[in-house]
């Protein structure tokens, strides 16, 4: 019964938020299963495209990352870097990619995309560079407005810091403290209002099943 209720809730929400996002110039898909998600990604990204991915739990736990690394695409893998300099070169090369795949931290009911980044490479690529951006976001990330998005991020950021094994105050007590740690991952708060200047450059796959945090 619980799964049926969540399925009803997220499908209803998808019908509400999809046209809102499309009016903002985003290209939007709704999927109901992992298989449908992988099929949709495959239909969007042509084989042999230059593809890269920002750090995203949603992308990795949905098997999309495995698809990107399957050999179908020219995948730029920053995790393969052996030195910080090599990693930076791969991150810079991402700006010339055909598709940049990542997730968003929240989506407001009026169609704003919210991002919180540590180094800024992900939000920089979303804003400018790659020919296309493909965001994979579950509908549990939909919030009322920007302030509710901030509250959501204060709640999940300690878990992300713990997941990344960072030494920040929030990994001790589980609470966001707006710390001054050099390891903090909450450095760049970015709001993307629309994609109207470059219609459909930013493509969003909304999943009715939960991914990420």
C-alpha positions in Angstrom: 0.0 0.0 0.0 2.8 2.4 0.9 4.5 2.0 -2.5 1.2 2.5 -4.3 0.6 5.7 -2.4 4.1 7.1 -3.2 3.6 6.1 -6.8 0.3 8.0 -6.9 1.9 11.0 -5.2 4.9 11.3 -7.5 3.0 10.7 -10.7 0.5 13.4 -9.7 3.4 15.7 -8.9 5.0 14.9 -12.3 1.9 16.0 -14.1 2.0 19.3 -12.3 5.7 20.1 -12.5 6.5 18.9 -16.0 4.6 21.7 -17.9 6.0 24.3 -15.5 9.5 23.3 -16.3 8.8 23.1 -20.0 7.5 26.7 -20.0 10.9 27.6 -18.6 12.6 26.1 -21.7 13.7 22.8 -20.2 13.1 19.5 -22.0 11.4 17.1 -19.5 10.8 13.4 -19.3 9.1 11.3 -16.7 10.1 7.7 -16.0 8.7 5.1 -13.6 11.5 2.5 -13.4 15.2 2.1 -13.6 14.8 0.3 -16.9 12.8 3.1 -18.3 15.4 5.6 -17.1 18.2 3.8 -18.8 16.2 3.5 -22.0 15.4 7.2 -21.9 19.1 8.2 -21.4 20.1 5.9 -24.3 17.5 7.5 -26.5 18.6 11.1 -25.6 22.4 10.6 -25.9 23.7 9.4 -29.3 26.4 6.8 -29.3 30.0 8.0 -29.6 29.0 11.3 -28.0 31.6 12.9 -25.6 29.9 12.5 -22.2 30.9 13.3 -18.7 29.3 13.3 -15.3 29.3 15.5 -12.2 29.4 13.8 -8.8 25.9 12.5 -8.2 24.5 9.8 -6.0 21.4 9.8 -8.2 23.4 9.0 -11.3 25.6 6.3 -9.7 22.9 4.5 -7.8 20.5 4.4 -10.8 23.1 2.5 -13.0 23.2 5.5 -15.3 26.9 5.8 -14.6 27.5 2.2 -15.6 25.7 3.0 -18.9 27.9 6.0 -19.5 31.0 3.9 -18.9 29.8 1.0 -21.0 31.8 1.9 -24.1 28.9 3.3 -26.0 30.2 6.8 -25.4 33.4 8.7 -25.2 33.3 9.1 -21.4 35.5 11.6 -19.6 36.1 10.0 -16.2 37.6 12.3 -13.7 37.8 9.5 -11.1 40.5 7.9 -13.4 42.8 10.9 -12.8 46.1 10.0 -11.0 46.9 13.5 -9.9 45.0 16.7 -8.9 46.3 18.3 -12.0 45.0 15.5 -14.3 41.6 15.7 -12.5 41.4 19.4 -13.2 42.2 18.9 -16.9 39.4 16.4 -17.2 37.0 18.7 -15.4 38.0 21.5 -17.8 37.6 19.2 -20.8 34.0 18.6 -19.6 33.1 22.1 -20.8 33.6 20.8 -24.4 31.5 17.7 -23.9 28.3 16.9 -25.9 26.4 15.9 -22.7 27.0 16.7 -19.1 25.1 14.3 -16.8 24.4 15.1 -13.2 21.5 15.8 -10.8 20.0 18.8 -9.1 19.6 19.2 -5.4 16.1 20.6 -5.5 13.4 21.8 -7.9 10.9 24.4 -6.8 7.2 24.2 -7.6 7.5 27.3 -9.9 10.3 25.6 -12.0 13.6 26.8 -10.5 16.5 24.4 -10.4 18.6 24.5 -7.2 22.2 23.4 -6.9 24.7 23.3 -4.0 28.3 22.7 -4.9 31.6 22.3 -3.1 34.1 23.1 -5.9 31.8 24.7 -8.4 32.7 22.6 -11.4 29.3 21.0 -11.6 27.3 24.2 -11.4 29.7 25.9 -13.8 29.1 23.2 -16.4 25.4 23.3 -15.9 25.4 27.0 -16.6 27.8 27.2 -19.5 30.0 25.0 -21.7 28.6 21.5 -22.6 26.3 21.4 -25.6 23.7 19.6 -23.5 23.0 19.1 -19.8 21.1 16.0 -18.7 19.7 16.2 -15.1 18.4 13.1 -13.4 16.2 14.0 -10.5 13.7 12.1 -8.4 10.4 13.9 -7.6 11.1 13.8 -3.9 13.4 16.8 -4.6 10.5 19.0 -5.4 10.0 21.8 -2.8 7.7 24.8 -2.5 10.2 27.6 -2.9 13.9 28.6 -2.6 13.7 28.9 1.2 12.3 25.4 1.5 15.1 24.3 -0.8 17.6 25.8 1.6 16.0 23.9 4.5 16.2 20.7 2.5 19.9 21.3 1.8 20.6 22.0 5.4 19.1 18.6 6.2 20.8 16.5 3.6 24.3 18.2 3.4 25.6 16.5 6.6 24.7 13.1 5.0 26.5 14.0 1.8 29.5 15.1 3.9 29.4 11.8 5.8 29.1 9.8 2.5 32.2 11.5 1.2 34.1 10.9 4.5 34.8 14.6 5.0 36.1 16.0 8.2 33.4 18.7 8.8 31.5 19.6 12.0 28.3 18.3 10.5 29.7 14.8 10.3 30.0 14.7 14.1 26.5 15.7 15.1 24.6 15.4 11.8 23.6 19.1 11.8 24.5 21.9 9.4 26.4 24.6 11.2 27.4 26.9 8.3 31.0 26.0 9.2 34.3 27.5 8.1 35.9 24.1 7.4 38.1 23.9 4.3 36.3 20.6 3.6 32.8 22.0 3.4 30.7 21.1 0.4 28.3 24.0 0.7 30.2 26.8 -1.1 28.1 27.6 -4.2 24.3 28.0 -4.0 23.0 28.4 -7.5 19.5 29.0 -8.8 18.8 28.3 -12.5 15.7 30.2 -13.4 15.2 29.0 -16.9 16.8 27.7 -20.1 14.9 30.1 -22.4 18.0 31.6 -24.0 19.1 28.1 -25.0 15.8 26.1 -25.2 16.1 22.4 -24.4 19.8 22.6 -23.7 19.0 21.5 -20.2 17.1 18.2 -20.2 15.5 16.8 -17.1 14.5 13.2 -16.4 12.1 13.1 -13.4 11.9 9.7 -11.8 8.8 8.7 -9.8 11.0 6.5 -7.7 13.4 8.0 -5.2 17.1 8.5 -6.0 19.9 10.1 -4.1 19.3 12.1 -1.0 
